[in-house]
Amino acid sequence: MRKRPIVLILLSHAVVDSCQNILPVVLPLLRDRFGLSYSQVGLAAALLTISSSLIQPVFGWMSDRWGTQWFLPAGILWTGILMGMVGLVPSYWTLLLVLVLTGVGTAAYHPVAAMAAAHAARSQRGLGVSFFSVGGNLGFALGPILMTWILFLGFGLKGTTLLILPGFAAAGFVHVYRREIEVPFVGAKERRRQERAPIPWPKLSRLCALITLRSWGYSGLIIFLPLCFREQGIDLSVAGRALFVFLFFGALGGMLGGHLSDRVGRQRVIATSLLTFPFLMAAALALSGPPRWILLAVAGMALLASFSVTVVFAQELLPQHLGLASGLTLGLAFGAGGLGVGM
């Protein structure tokens, strides 16, 4: 495993996802500024989800076809600049446009970054892509904290422009070390030979279905776990800590699952992850006290143990279409799962 590319991909993923995930903190302030309804707020969040997730397979296919490795630094910079403009938008419709364009940059970044992580990991693909996933989990956790800190310092909504700085820094580092990070692009002759290889659609379809179902559970828990605890008479701050425990240990579980998949096989880790999680989560919700906290941690590890593994498994199913495989698992299936929660 080549360590410097892995570290740069982890950090850049953290920057991209932290910039994107300031939205939950910013939307209430924009709601007050523009007098928005809850449906309008929901539409803004949904458009960012759709544009950043569901079009990832398109960018993955483009990377396979034309070797667009420049999507990596460009996607980082684009996301930082556009999310930096969110606090400056003069109207609701401009906000929607900015969010859609931000999602396009995020969608361009993720498939190429997942390919680069797998390439840098060499024979330890599961572990390498798990580091990439940890960067995203870290970014999602840090985004709201970062934006809250900016508001606390008195910058107000205009403080979103500060996000441009980490965007420039991360894109700059990735550009400087681009020769170490980039995935070699095969020539036209070799690509035509690879494209003649059959695509295992049945296995790929089942994998995408599993990811979608897992995403329903993951997204649903993030949204409804605090509400569930609140209905049980538990203080909201305790519910927030419970969610943090679930997500933090989930990130650790992602690394463990990626490492184990290199040793015992991808399908075994995916099956164990998805079969054990419902029982652990049900027990965590049924119990109270220290056992609940322990089971929440273990349930989080169990659920996210398969996250990076499914990406690598798709890449191995489609070795001639690594970008498309990454886009399907990271974007289309995950985005569809997230939208399924609202249904």
C-alpha positions in Angstrom: 0.0 0.0 0.0 1.3 3.5 -1.0 0.7 5.6 2.1 0.9 9.2 0.8 -1.8 8.8 -1.9 -4.0 7.1 0.6 -3.6 9.9 3.1 -4.2 12.6 0.5 -7.4 10.8 -0.7 -8.6 10.4 2.9 -8.0 14.1 3.6 -9.5 15.3 0.4 -12.6 13.2 0.9 -12.9 14.7 4.4 -12.7 18.2 2.9 -15.3 17.5 0.1 -17.9 15.9 2.4 -17.4 18.4 5.3 -18.1 21.3 2.8 -21.2 19.5 1.6 -22.5 18.7 5.0 -22.6 22.3 6.3 -26.0 22.4 4.8 -28.0 21.2 7.9 -26.5 24.1 9.9 -26.9 26.7 7.1 -30.5 25.8 6.0 -32.3 27.1 9.1 -30.6 30.5 8.7 -31.5 30.6 5.0 -35.0 29.6 5.9 -35.2 32.7 8.1 -33.6 35.0 5.4 -35.9 34.0 2.6 -39.0 33.0 4.6 -39.0 29.4 3.3 -41.5 26.7 4.0 -40.4 23.3 5.2 -41.1 21.8 1.8 -38.8 24.4 0.2 -36.1 23.5 2.7 -36.6 19.8 1.9 -36.4 20.5 -1.8 -33.0 22.2 -1.4 -31.6 19.3 0.6 -33.0 16.8 -1.9 -31.5 18.5 -4.9 -28.0 18.4 -3.3 -28.5 14.7 -2.6 -29.7 13.9 -6.1 -27.1 15.9 -7.9 -24.2 14.6 -5.8 -25.3 11.0 -5.8 -27.4 9.8 -8.7 -25.2 11.2 -11.5 -22.0 9.7 -10.1 -22.3 6.6 -12.5 -22.2 9.1 -15.4 -18.9 10.6 -14.2 -17.5 7.1 -13.4 -18.3 6.0 -17.0 -16.6 9.2 -18.3 -13.5 8.4 -16.2 -13.4 4.9 -17.7 -13.8 6.2 -21.2 -11.5 9.2 -21.2 -9.3 8.9 -18.1 -10.5 12.2 -16.6 -8.2 12.1 -13.6 -8.4 15.9 -13.4 -11.9 15.4 -11.9 -10.1 14.7 -8.6 -8.6 18.2 -7.9 -11.3 19.9 -9.9 -14.1 18.3 -7.9 -12.5 19.3 -4.6 -12.0 22.9 -5.7 -15.4 23.2 -7.3 -17.2 21.9 -4.2 -15.3 24.2 -1.9 -16.0 27.3 -4.1 -19.7 26.5 -4.7 -20.5 25.7 -1.1 -18.6 28.8 -0.1 -21.1 30.8 -2.1 -24.1 29.3 -0.4 -24.1 32.1 2.3 -24.0 34.8 -0.4 -26.9 33.7 -2.5 -29.5 36.6 -3.1 -32.5 34.4 -3.6 -34.0 30.9 -3.0 -33.8 30.0 -6.7 -30.1 31.0 -6.8 -29.6 28.7 -3.8 -31.1 25.8 -5.6 -28.8 26.4 -8.6 -25.7 26.6 -6.4 -26.6 23.4 -4.6 -27.2 21.5 -7.9 -23.9 22.7 -9.2 -22.1 21.8 -6.0 -23.5 18.3 -6.3 -22.1 18.0 -9.8 -18.6 18.7 -8.5 -19.0 16.2 -5.6 -20.3 13.6 -8.1 -17.3 14.1 -10.3 -14.9 13.7 -7.4 -16.1 10.5 -5.8 -15.7 7.8 -8.5 -12.2 8.9 -9.5 -11.2 9.1 -5.8 -12.4 5.6 -5.1 -10.5 4.3 -8.1 -7.4 6.1 -6.9 -7.7 4.6 -3.4 -8.1 1.1 -4.8 -5.1 1.6 -7.1 -2.9 3.0 -4.3 -3.8 0.1 -2.0 -2.5 -2.5 -4.4 -3.2 -6.0 -2.9 -5.0 -4.4 0.1 -7.9 -2.9 -1.8 -10.4 -3.5 1.0 -8.3 -1.7 3.6 -7.3 1.1 1.1 -10.9 1.9 0.1 -11.9 1.8 3.8 -9.5 4.7 4.5 -11.3 6.6 1.7 -14.6 5.8 3.3 -13.3 7.0 6.7 -12.4 10.3 5.2 -16.0 10.8 4.1 -17.4 9.8 7.5 -15.0 12.2 9.1 -16.1 15.0 6.8 -19.8 14.4 7.4 -19.1 14.6 11.2 -16.9 17.7 11.0 -19.0 19.7 8.5 -21.7 20.8 11.0 -19.1 21.4 13.7 -17.0 23.5 11.4 -20.0 25.6 10.3 -21.2 26.0 13.9 -17.7 27.3 14.9 -17.7 29.8 12.0 -21.1 31.1 13.1 -19.9 31.3 16.7 -17.0 33.4 15.7 -19.5 36.0 14.3 -18.9 35.5 10.6 -22.6 34.8 10.0 -23.7 33.2 6.7 -21.0 35.0 4.8 -18.6 32.8 6.7 -19.3 30.0 4.3 -16.7 31.7 2.0 -14.0 30.3 4.4 -14.7 26.9 3.0 -12.9 28.0 -0.2 -9.6 27.9 1.7 -9.6 24.1 2.6 -10.9 23.5 -0.9 -7.9 25.3 -2.5 -5.5 23.6 -0.1 -6.7 20.1 -0.6 -6.9 20.5 -4.4 -3.4 22.0 -4.4 -1.9 19.0 -2.6 -3.7 16.5 -4.8 -2.5 18.4 -7.9 1.2 18.5 -6.7 1.2 14.7 -6.0 -1.1 13.9 -8.9 1.5 11.5 -10.5 1.4 9.3 -7.4 -2.4 9.4 -7.1 -3.6 9.1 -10.7 -4.8 5.7 -12.0 -2.9 4.8 -15.3 -5.2 5.1 -18.3 -5.2 2.3 -20.8 -5.0 3.0 -24.5 -7.9 2.8 -27.0 -6.9 -0.7 -28.2 -6.7 -2.2 -24.7 -9.9 -0.4 -23.7 -11.8 -1.9 -26.7 -10.6 -5.4 -25.7 -11.7 -4.9 -22.1 -15.1 -3.6 -23.1 -15.8 -6.8 -24.9 -15.7 -8.7 -21.5 -19.2 -9.6 -20.3 -20.7 -7.6 -17.5 -22.1 -9.8 -14.7 -25.4 -8.0 -14.5 -27.1 -10.4 -12.1 -24.4 -10.1 -9.4 -24.1 -6.4 -10.0 -27.9 -5.9 -9.7 -28.0 -7.9 -6.4 -25.1 -5.9 -5.0 -26.8 -2.6 -5.8 -30.0 -3.8 -4.3 -28.2 -4.7 -1.1 -26.5 -1.3 -0.9 -29.8 0.4 -1.4 -31.4 -1.5 1.4 -28.5 -0.9 3.7 -28.7 2.8 2.8 -32.3 2.9 3.8 -31.4 1.5 7.2 -28.4 3.8 7.6 -30.1 7.0 6.5 -33.3 6.1 8.4 -31.4 5.6 11.6 -29.5 8.9 11.3 -32.8 10.7 10.9 -35.1 8.8 13.2 -32.8 7.5 16.0 -32.8 10.9 17.9 -36.6 11.1 17.4 -37.0 7.6 18.7 -35.0 8.3 21.9 -36.9 11.6 22.3 -40.2 9.7 22.3 -38.8 7.5 25.0 -38.3 10.6 27.2 -34.6 10.7 26.7 -33.0 14.1 26.5 -32.0 15.3 23.0 -28.4 15.8 24.0 -28.2 12.1 25.1 -29.8 11.1 21.7 -27.1 13.2 19.9 -24.4 11.4 21.8 -26.0 8.1 20.9 -25.9 9.0 17.3 -22.2 10.0 17.6 -21.3 6.7 19.2 -23.1 4.8 16.4 -21.4 6.8 13.6 -17.9 6.9 15.2 -17.7 3.2 15.8 -19.3 2.7 12.4 -16.3 4.4 10.9 -14.0 2.1 12.8 -16.1 -0.9 11.7 -15.6 0.2 8.1 -11.8 0.0 8.4 -12.1 -3.4 10.2 -14.4 -4.7 7.5 -12.2 -3.6 4.7 -9.1 -5.2 6.3 -11.0 -8.5 7.0 -12.3 -8.6 3.4 -8.8 -8.7 2.1 -8.2 -11.8 4.2 -11.5 -13.8 4.4 -13.3 -12.5 1.2 -15.7 -9.7 0.3 -18.9 -11.7 0.2 -18.3 -13.2 3.6 -17.8 -9.8 5.2 -20.9 -8.3 3.5 -23.1 -11.2 4.5 -22.0 -11.2 8.1 -22.4 -7.4 8.3 -25.9 -7.3 7.0 -27.2 -10.4 8.9 -25.9 -9.4 12.3 -26.9 -5.8 12.2 -30.7 -6.1 12.7 -30.3 -8.2 15.8 -27.7 -5.9 17.4 -29.8 -2.8 16.6 -33.0 -4.3 17.9 -31.2 -5.3 21.1 -29.8 -1.8 21.5 -33.2 -0.2 21.2 -34.8 -2.6 23.6 -32.2 -2.3 26.4 -31.1 0.7 28.5 -28.1 1.8 30.4 -24.5 0.7 29.6 -25.6 -2.4 27.5 -27.5 0.0 25.1 -24.3 2.1 24.5 -22.2 -1.0 23.9 -24.7 -2.5 21.5 -25.1 0.9 19.6 -21.3 0.9 19.1 -21.2 -2.8 17.9 -24.3 -2.2 15.7 -22.6 0.7 14.0 -19.5 -1.3 13.4 -21.5 -4.2 12.0 -23.6 -2.0 9.6 -20.7 0.0 8.2 -18.2 -2.9 8.1 -19.5 -3.6 4.6 -19.4 -0.1 3.2 -16.0 0.0 1.6 -16.2 -3.7 0.9 -19.2 -3.3 -1.5 -17.2 -0.6 -3.4 -14.3 -3.0 -3.9 -16.5 -5.9 -4.7 -18.2 -3.9 -7.5 -14.7 -2.9 -8.8 -13.7 -6.5 -8.9 -16.9 -7.4 -10.7 -16.2 -4.7 -13.3 -12.4 -4.5 -13.6 -12.8 -3.0 -17.0 -15.1 -0.3 -15.7 -13.7 0.8 -12.4 -15.2 4.3 -12.5 -18.7 3.0 -13.4 -18.4 0.5 -10.5 -17.4 3.2 -8.1 -20.1 5.5 -9.3 -22.8 2.9 -9.0 -21.9 1.8 -5.4 -21.1 5.3 -4.1 -23.7 7.3 -5.9 -26.6 5.6 -7.6 -27.4 3.0 -5.0 -26.6 5.2 -2.0 -28.6 8.1 -3.3 -31.5 5.9 -4.1 -31.4 4.6 -0.5 -31.3 8.0 0.9 -34.3 9.1 -1.2 -36.1 5.9 -0.1 -36.2 7.1 3.5 -38.4 10.0 2.5 -40.8 7.5 0.9 
